[in-house]
Amino acid sequence: MSQQQLGRGPLRSRQPGQAGPTPPSPDEEPAAGSPPARFVGWLGGLGAAAAGYGVFQFLFSVLPGSIDGAAARYLISGVSGLGTFAAAWLAAALLRARTAASAGRAQAPAVGTAAMAPGAPGPLPQVFASAYGALVDQVSVVEDPERGRLTGWPHSLGENTPSRPTPVGTAYGLHIMLDLGVPDGRLSTGDLVDTLWRLRLPGGGWSARSQGSEARPEVTALVLGALARAGTSAERLAAEVDRCTSGFTRQLDRAGLESTHVVTTVLRGLLRAAPRSELLPALRETLADGAINDPRRERLRCWGYRLQPPYGRPSPLHTAQAVVALDRAARVLGEDSDARAARARAAREDGVRWLLSCPDAPHDTCQDLENLHEEVRRPRTEDPSRHEVLNVRHFTASWLARALLSPGALEIARADGLEEEWRIRLEGAVAAVWAGQTDGIWSWGLGDSTELRRPMWMTYQGLSALRGHAVWMYQPGG
């Protein structure tokens, strides 16, 4: 396994023209154009001293002569004038301060729903609609002489090569359709499901385009998870689940079992497709045992890109992947059954604490959000002296957002008094996710060139993170 390599730098927190001024809400203080504000502005415009002198002159002239002596009338008028002077000066100063604050808020860019007036729709529906439109426009339909009609997507949108549907691209496309709810009939999830079955390898299972004709557990689990989510019965999935689990052993796939990315992908897929699989507790234990201590962050446990030595350096990306997988496993398997389950829970909780302890700032451009690129190397079955290389790119901000949105993350933050840290880091990760999209599609830069790819997995992860955040943060009115 080669060492991790850093990919592109941190995502921008904002894009030009992304948000406009924030309109005032109904319960805000009166604006400068309201009648009370105009009166105070007029009074302050006269000058506090002039206002005070005017009150003094008025009272001195109208106070009755029955008041004992001119000195008393001077005293009453003077005190009243000084009071008016102070009140006018303070009111004008307060108005200027509020006006300046309102101007500052109007100039400050807002992100997401903060830029919207109360009751106005936020930008997320348009992003979802744009993403759906792009996928409809670029869906590939191919008549294969052996496999029949294939409907789906290649690895990335807009590929120059013939856009033949692939298992990875079509599985992520099916996930996107299920997230968006398929608002019309231009795309059929049934066609996508049929295509994934037709793309199955002759010996069973699925593989990525670069992996050739040998099934790999991470791709098989990805496809099985999408099929299960689309409603495929457990009986139809059973044979493929058995092939996936039987081939994912140390003897047959040591490189995969030592990869944090591969183990978490298989674990998530099987939790959807085969929640009663006997392999799930073993995979959870493998993942929990692969955690490492980070002396730079209070010796909290986290994850690198490997689950066996050499682990690699602590990685926010792989820690977030582990937290998501362990949190989902906790919902299915429980965490109170035995000592091994308890160890998995302790590792998951430490992983959340590690993510919340990021020392960098601001948290929408911090180093924890840097995208990563890694390679998964496996010996080829037909020639073990040669290696199959799977290049894996990771959208780190989306994984951090999904990890912090996991049900257990907020529980841990609240129990530890870290709810504010949780909120700040979640908002930063979501802002970075939002900044990476254009019309609902996310792009991955190719090295130092200006060329961009639009991988299906990246758009799915971006939409999934934004959708999860919107659902989590929803507050019913009234």
C-alpha positions in Angstrom: 0.0 0.0 0.0 1.5 3.3 -1.0 1.4 6.3 1.4 -1.5 8.7 1.2 -1.0 11.7 -1.0 -2.6 15.0 -0.4 -5.0 16.1 -3.2 -6.3 19.6 -3.9 -6.3 22.2 -1.2 -9.2 23.2 1.1 -12.4 24.3 -0.4 -13.4 27.9 -0.5 -15.9 29.0 2.1 -17.8 31.2 -0.3 -18.2 32.0 -4.0 -18.7 35.4 -5.5 -22.3 36.3 -5.8 -23.4 33.4 -3.7 -25.5 35.4 -1.3 -27.0 38.8 -1.0 -27.9 41.2 1.8 -30.0 39.9 4.6 -33.5 41.5 4.6 -34.8 42.6 8.0 -37.1 40.3 9.9 -40.5 41.4 11.2 -39.3 41.6 14.8 -36.2 43.7 14.2 -35.8 47.2 15.6 -37.3 50.0 13.6 -35.3 50.9 10.5 -34.0 54.4 9.9 -36.9 55.1 7.6 -39.7 54.4 10.2 -41.5 57.4 11.9 -39.9 56.9 15.4 -36.5 56.8 13.8 -37.1 59.8 11.6 -38.2 61.8 14.7 -35.0 60.8 16.6 -32.9 61.6 13.6 -34.5 65.0 13.2 -34.0 65.7 16.9 -30.4 64.6 16.8 -29.9 66.7 13.6 -30.8 69.9 15.5 -27.9 69.2 17.8 -28.2 68.0 21.4 -27.2 71.4 22.7 -29.7 73.2 20.6 -32.5 70.9 21.8 -31.5 71.4 25.4 -31.4 75.2 25.0 -34.8 75.2 23.3 -36.4 73.3 26.3 -34.7 75.7 28.8 -36.1 78.8 27.0 -39.5 77.3 26.6 -39.9 76.3 30.3 -38.4 79.6 31.6 -41.0 81.5 29.6 -44.0 79.4 30.6 -43.3 78.7 34.3 -45.7 80.8 36.4 -44.5 83.7 38.3 -45.8 82.1 41.5 -42.7 80.0 41.7 -40.5 81.6 44.3 -38.0 83.8 42.5 -36.2 83.8 39.2 -33.5 81.6 40.6 -36.0 78.7 41.0 -37.3 79.1 37.5 -33.7 79.2 36.2 -33.0 76.0 38.1 -36.0 74.1 36.9 -35.5 75.2 33.3 -31.8 74.4 33.4 -32.2 70.9 34.8 -34.8 70.1 32.2 -32.6 71.5 29.4 -29.6 69.4 30.6 -31.9 66.3 30.7 -33.1 67.0 27.2 -29.5 67.5 26.0 -28.4 64.2 27.5 -31.5 62.3 26.1 -31.1 63.7 22.6 -27.3 63.0 22.5 -27.8 59.4 23.7 -30.7 58.7 21.3 -28.8 60.1 18.3 -25.7 58.0 19.3 -27.8 54.9 19.6 -29.5 55.5 16.2 -26.0 55.9 14.6 -24.8 52.7 16.1 -27.8 50.7 15.0 -27.6 52.2 11.5 -23.9 51.2 11.2 -24.7 47.7 12.5 -27.5 47.3 9.9 -25.2 48.5 7.2 -22.6 46.0 8.3 -25.1 43.2 8.2 -26.3 44.2 4.8 -22.7 44.2 3.4 -21.7 40.9 5.1 -22.3 37.9 2.8 -24.7 35.2 4.1 -24.6 31.5 3.4 -27.6 29.3 2.7 -30.9 30.1 4.4 -29.4 33.0 6.4 -29.5 35.0 3.2 -33.3 34.4 2.8 -36.2 36.5 4.0 -38.5 34.8 6.4 -40.9 32.6 4.5 -38.8 32.8 1.3 -37.5 29.5 -0.2 -33.8 28.8 0.4 -31.4 27.9 -2.4 -31.3 24.1 -1.7 -34.4 23.2 -3.8 -32.9 24.9 -6.8 -29.6 23.0 -6.3 -31.5 19.7 -6.1 -33.5 20.6 -9.2 -30.3 21.6 -11.1 -28.6 18.3 -10.1 -31.6 16.3 -11.2 -31.7 18.1 -14.6 -28.0 17.5 -15.2 -28.3 13.8 -14.5 -31.4 13.5 -16.7 -29.6 15.4 -19.6 -26.5 13.2 -19.3 -27.9 9.8 -18.6 -26.4 7.2 -20.9 -28.5 4.6 -22.7 -26.6 1.9 -24.5 -27.8 -1.2 -26.3 -25.3 -3.9 -25.4 -25.4 -7.0 -27.6 -24.7 -9.3 -24.6 -26.3 -7.6 -21.6 -29.2 -5.8 -23.2 -30.3 -2.2 -22.6 -28.1 -0.3 -20.1 -29.3 2.9 -18.5 -27.0 4.8 -16.2 -23.9 6.9 -15.9 -20.1 6.5 -16.4 -17.7 7.3 -13.5 -17.9 11.0 -14.2 -20.3 13.3 -16.0 -19.1 14.7 -19.4 -16.6 12.1 -20.2 -15.0 12.4 -23.6 -14.9 8.6 -24.1 -18.0 6.7 -25.0 -20.3 7.1 -22.0 -21.0 3.5 -21.2 -22.7 3.1 -17.8 -20.5 1.6 -15.1 -21.4 -0.1 -11.8 -19.9 2.7 -9.7 -21.4 5.6 -11.6 -24.8 4.0 -11.9 -24.9 3.0 -8.2 -24.2 6.5 -7.1 -26.7 7.8 -9.6 -29.3 5.5 -8.1 -28.5 6.8 -4.7 -28.9 10.4 -5.9 -32.3 9.6 -7.5 -33.5 8.1 -4.2 -32.3 11.1 -2.3 -34.0 13.5 -4.6 -37.2 11.5 -4.7 -37.4 11.2 -8.6 -39.8 14.1 -9.1 -40.9 13.0 -12.6 -40.8 10.1 -15.0 -37.8 11.1 -17.1 -35.7 8.7 -15.1 -36.8 5.3 -13.9 -35.2 3.8 -10.8 -36.3 0.4 -12.2 -34.2 0.9 -15.3 -31.2 1.8 -13.1 -31.8 -1.3 -10.9 -32.0 -3.6 -14.0 -28.8 -2.0 -15.4 -26.9 -2.8 -12.2 -27.9 -6.4 -12.4 -26.9 -6.6 -16.1 -23.5 -5.1 -15.2 -22.8 -8.0 -12.8 -19.7 -9.9 -13.7 -20.0 -13.4 -15.1 -18.8 -15.0 -11.9 -20.9 -12.7 -9.7 -20.2 -9.4 -8.0 -19.1 -6.1 -9.4 -15.9 -4.2 -9.9 -14.8 -0.7 -10.8 -13.8 0.1 -14.3 -10.1 0.1 -13.5 -10.3 -3.3 -11.7 -11.0 -5.4 -14.6 -13.1 -8.6 -14.5 -12.5 -9.6 -10.9 -15.2 -8.7 -8.3 -14.1 -6.5 -5.4 -15.9 -6.3 -2.1 -16.0 -2.5 -1.8 -17.7 -2.1 -5.2 -20.0 -5.1 -4.7 -21.1 -3.8 -1.3 -21.7 -0.3 -2.8 -23.9 -1.8 -5.5 -25.7 -4.1 -3.1 -26.4 -1.2 -0.8 -27.9 0.8 -3.6 -30.0 -2.1 -4.8 -31.3 -2.8 -1.2 -32.2 0.8 -0.8 -34.1 0.8 -4.0 -36.3 -2.1 -2.7 -34.6 -5.2 -4.1 -35.6 -8.2 -1.9 -33.2 -9.8 0.5 -33.8 -13.1 -1.2 -32.5 -11.8 -4.5 -29.5 -10.2 -2.9 -28.6 -13.2 -0.8 -26.4 -15.0 -3.3 -24.4 -11.8 -4.1 -24.1 -11.0 -0.4 -22.6 -14.5 0.2 -20.1 -14.1 -2.6 -19.1 -10.7 -1.2 -18.6 -11.9 2.4 -16.9 -15.2 1.5 -14.3 -13.4 -0.6 -13.6 -10.7 2.0 -11.1 -12.6 4.1 -7.5 -12.0 5.1 -6.4 -14.9 2.9 -8.2 -13.7 -0.2 -8.1 -9.9 0.2 -5.6 -8.9 2.8 -5.0 -5.5 1.2 -8.7 -4.8 1.4 -9.1 -5.8 5.0 -6.2 -3.5 6.0 -7.7 -0.5 4.2 -9.9 1.9 6.2 -11.7 3.0 3.1 -12.4 -0.6 1.9 -13.6 -1.9 5.3 -15.9 1.1 6.0 -17.4 0.9 2.4 -18.1 -2.8 2.8 -19.5 -2.3 6.3 -21.9 0.5 5.2 -23.1 -1.5 2.1 -23.7 -4.7 4.1 -25.6 -2.8 6.8 -28.1 -1.9 4.1 -28.1 -5.1 2.1 -27.6 -7.8 4.8 -28.1 -6.3 8.3 -28.0 -9.9 9.8 -24.8 -10.9 8.1 -22.4 -12.7 10.4 -19.5 -10.7 8.9 -20.7 -7.4 10.3 -19.5 -7.8 14.0 -16.1 -8.9 12.7 -15.8 -5.9 10.4 -16.8 -3.6 13.2 -14.2 -5.2 15.4 -11.5 -4.9 12.7 -12.4 -1.2 12.3 -12.3 -0.5 16.0 -9.1 -2.3 16.6 -7.5 -0.3 13.8 -7.8 3.0 15.6 -4.6 4.8 16.7 -3.8 7.3 19.4 -2.9 10.9 18.4 -0.5 12.5 20.9 -1.2 15.9 19.3 -4.8 15.8 20.2 -4.9 14.6 23.8 -4.1 11.0 22.7 -7.6 10.6 21.4 -8.2 7.7 19.1 -8.6 8.3 15.4 -7.9 6.5 12.1 -5.3 6.6 9.4 -5.6 5.1 5.9 -4.6 1.6 7.1 -6.0 -0.6 9.9 -2.7 -2.4 10.4 0.9 -1.0 10.7 2.0 1.2 9.1 -1.2 3.0 9.9 -0.2 6.3 8.3 -0.7 9.6 10.0 -4.0 10.5 11.7 -6.5 11.4 9.0 -9.7 13.5 9.4 -11.1 11.8 6.3 -10.6 8.3 7.5 -11.7 9.1 11.0 -14.9 10.6 9.6 -15.5 7.4 7.5 -15.0 5.2 10.5 -17.3 7.3 12.7 -20.1 7.1 10.1 -19.7 3.3 9.7 -19.5 2.6 13.4 -22.5 4.8 14.1 -24.6 3.0 11.6 -23.4 -0.3 12.9 -24.4 0.8 16.4 -28.0 1.4 15.2 -28.1 -2.1 13.7 -26.0 -4.3 16.0 -26.2 -2.4 19.2 -23.3 -1.5 21.4 -24.1 -3.2 24.7 -23.9 -6.8 23.7 -20.4 -7.6 24.8 -16.9 -6.2 25.5 -16.1 -6.0 21.8 -19.1 -3.9 21.1 -18.2 -1.7 24.0 -14.7 -1.2 22.6 -16.2 -0.2 19.3 -18.4 2.4 21.0 -15.4 3.8 22.9 -13.4 4.1 19.6 -16.4 5.8 17.9 -16.8 8.3 20.7 -13.1 9.1 20.7 -13.3 9.6 16.9 -16.0 12.2 17.3 -14.0 14.0 20.1 -10.9 13.9 17.8 -12.9 15.6 15.0 -14.1 18.2 17.4 -10.6 19.0 18.6 -9.4 20.4 15.3 -6.9 23.2 16.3 -7.0 25.0 13.0 -9.3 27.9 12.0 -11.4 29.0 10.3 -13.3 25.8 10.1 -14.6 26.2 6.6 -11.0 26.3 5.2 -9.0 24.4 7.9 -6.6 21.6 7.2 -9.0 19.0 8.4 -11.1 19.6 5.2 -8.3 19.0 2.7 -9.3 16.5 0.0 -7.3 13.3 -0.2 -6.1 10.9 -2.8 -5.0 7.4 -2.0 -4.2 4.1 -3.8 -5.5 0.6 -2.9 -3.0 -1.9 -4.3 -3.9 -5.6 -4.6 -1.9 -8.5 -6.1 -3.5 -9.7 -9.3 -5.0 -13.1 -9.0 -3.7 -14.3 -12.3 -0.2 -12.8 -11.7 0.6 -12.0 -8.0 3.8 -10.4 -9.0 1.8 -7.5 -10.5 -0.6 -5.2 -8.7 -4.0 -3.9 -9.4 -4.1 -0.2 -8.4 -7.4 1.5 -7.5 -7.1 5.3 -7.3 -9.5 6.6 -4.7 -10.3 10.3 -4.2 -12.1 11.6 -1.1 -14.4 14.6 -0.7 -13.3 15.3 2.9 -15.7 18.1 3.8 -18.7 15.9 3.0 -17.5 13.1 5.2 -16.9 15.4 8.1 -20.3 16.8 7.7 -21.9 13.4 7.6 -19.8 12.2 10.6 -20.9 15.2 12.7 -24.5 14.7 11.6 -24.5 11.1 12.8 -27.0 10.6 15.6 -24.3 9.7 18.1 -22.0 12.8 17.4 -24.3 15.4 19.0 -24.9 13.1 22.0 -21.2 12.9 22.7 -20.8 16.7 22.1 -23.6 17.5 24.6 -22.3 15.0 27.2 -18.8 16.5 27.0 -20.0 20.2 26.9 -18.7 20.5 23.4 -22.0 21.5 21.7 -20.6 24.8 20.5 -17.5 23.2 19.0 -19.8 20.7 17.3 -21.9 23.5 15.8 -18.9 25.5 14.6 -17.2 22.6 12.9 -20.4 21.3 11.4 -21.2 24.7 9.9 -17.6 25.0 8.6 -17.8 21.6 6.9 -21.2 22.3 5.3 -20.0 25.7 4.1 -17.1 24.0 2.4 -19.4 21.4 0.8 -21.7 24.2 -0.4 -18.8 26.1 -1.9 -17.7 23.2 -4.1 -20.8 22.9 -6.2 -21.9 24.7 -9.4 -25.6 24.2 -10.2 -25.8 21.1 -8.0 -22.8 19.4 -9.5 -19.4 19.0 -7.8 -16.0 18.9 -9.6 -12.6 17.5 -8.8 -9.6 19.3 -10.1 -6.9 17.3 -11.9 -3.6 18.2 -10.3 -2.4 21.7 -11.3 -4.3 21.8 -14.6 -7.6 23.7 -15.1 -9.3 20.5 -16.3 -12.1 19.3 -14.0 -13.9 16.0 -13.6 -17.4 15.7 -12.3 -17.4 12.3 -10.6 -20.8 10.9 -9.7 -19.7 9.9 -6.2 -18.7 13.5 -5.4 -22.0 14.9 -6.4 -23.8 12.2 -4.4 -21.7 12.9 -1.4 -22.2 16.7 -1.7 -26.0 16.4 -2.1 -26.2 13.9 0.7 -24.4 16.1 3.1 -26.5 19.2 2.3 -29.7 17.2 2.5 -28.7 15.6 5.8 -27.8 19.1 7.2 -31.1 20.6 6.0 -33.2 17.8 7.6 -31.2 17.9 10.8 -31.5 21.7 11.2 -35.2 22.0 10.3 -37.3 23.8 12.9 -41.1 23.7 12.5 -42.7 27.1 12.6 -45.2 28.3 15.2 
